[in-house]
Amino acid sequence: MVRDATIPTCIRGAAACTSFPPWFEVPSPAAPGRRPEEPVMLLEMITVSMMLQAEPVIEPTPRVLVYTQTSGFRHSSIDAGVEAIKAIGGDGFDVEHTEDPTWFDRERLDPFDAVVFLNTTQDVLNDEQQVAFLEWYRDGGGWIGVHAAADTEYDWPWYGGLLGDAWFKSHPHVQTADVIVEDRHHPAMRHLPVIWTCEDEWYDYRTSPRGRVHVLARLDHDSYEGEQMEGDHPIAWCQVVDGGAAFYTGRGHTDESFAEPAFRQHLRQGILWVIADGWIEFVPEQGLEEAWRQTSGWSNVHDVVPNEADRSDFLSIAAGASKPAASSGVLVNHGEGHRGDLISKFEHGDAEVHVEFMVPEGSNSGVYLQGRYEIQVLDSHGKADPRHDDCGGVYQRWDESREPHGFEGRPPLSNMAMPPFQWQSYDIVFRAPRFDAEGNKIANARFERVVHNGTVIHEDVELSGPTRGAIGAEAPVGPLRLQGDHGSIAYRNVRVRPIGAEAAE
């Protein structure tokens, strides 16, 4: 596939894609049950003395369908919106535009990675077309709604689910308002200030979607006139739901909105996030500090190899003339001196996490969900009876006030650890603890599933409290943490996909 230095161009099922500026990359993870793939050199014998290396496979550019059918009010900005989406696609995605609902059958939808409902209004699909769209979406498609997409398909409950049930109610006149950015680490929001002051037509919705979606931004009621929506007022949100990814922005009423660079970037990154099925990868091409708030002892390199003089350590291969910075993506902590943990700026609640790691001989690390709940990383290859503190173990809770102080550790169902200096993978489905309105915990965190090198090693493990050495008290959200203070360790392809409404609320 054609790569953009700052924008991902991945498609459903693609193995990799370029990163969001400057540290987000959002490819789909390796399918469950598969080990991370090692690079393979495909060689073909041409003569007795010559071999030819195959050319890299260029994956097709993702395709986006922009749909602008209207059965009610028609926005004069539709043409400007279509042209804007075509322009911002660049080499990140190709755009086709239609107002013809007959495009909504499986055969015609299948080539597309995402569909944008751009200022659609009222009923725009018949029953058969709705079924085709739903089936395509559940098969890994994605939906982006712009502005009046919330004034669409009121009698279709499934469509309402994409909206978080936040259908259009009313609006005041076009005016300037303050948008409060809640998630500054989502690709569609990270270029924006905390207070994004801009002009548009500000929709009131029949209900707030909060609690059903992940809210990216909300309106400040005191910053404009004519507000009729009581209480909470989200204006942009997203979710991974029912087999696909959905993104909605309430902006997009005027021609001027589609000419505004900040809104164009917001829309572009929202589309790309949907194309990537909601995955975000931490690949800091412009410095670790862009992704991580604590980086002591870590560096971003092209690759690592065994240090044959000391097999408890690595040798790093830096980017160079033949290995450009864009190919860097291995996070390594090794060598002499103080070593610390990597702690992400991004915080998550319910999430799917994919990480690949390499341990040298005798190494010890861990992956902490929310900075609090650890899956152990250790050189444990060949152990017949693994414990909670071996590779893949759910590391024990710790409480000085009770005996035994260490308790509730959970060994893996089987030892899937590979020998040192081989890349391994975890695929984790994590459910965050739940709290009531007063902040009291009402449900424990859980590892719903942990897969190590393609094999399930944990299912439905309840966590009554955090691992020893956790970051702070339990909370609805927290950072991803990679342990680095117990020996050399390397990570790559660190991917997080928030799932459910509690993902970052």
Buried (B, 14 or more C-beta within 10 A) or exposed (E): BEBBEBBBBBBBEBBBBBBBBBBBBBBBBBEEEEBBEEEEEEEEEEEEEEEEEEEEEEBEBBBBBBBBBBEEEBBEBBEBBBBBBBEBBBEBBBBEBBBEBEBBBEEBBEEBBBBBBBBBBBBBBEEEBBBBBBBBBEEBBBBBBBBBBBBBBBEBEBBBBBBBBBBBBEBBEEEEBBBBBBBBBBBBBBBBEEEBEBBBBBBBBBBBBBEBBBBBBBBBBEBBEEBEBEEBBBBBBBBBBEBBBBBBBBBBBBBBBBEBEBBBBBBBBBBBBBBBBBBBBBBBBBEBEBBBEBBBBBBBBBBBEBBEEEEBBBBBBEBEEEBEBBBBBBBBBBBEEEBBBBBBBBBBBBBBBBBBBBBBBBBBBBBBBBBBBBBBBBBBBEBEEBBBBBBBBBBBBBBEEEEEEBBBBBBBBEBBBBEBBBBBBBBBBBBBBBBEEEEEBEEBBBBBBBBBBBBBBBEEBEBEBBBBBBBEEBBBBBBBBBBBBBBBBBBBBBBBBBBBBBBBB
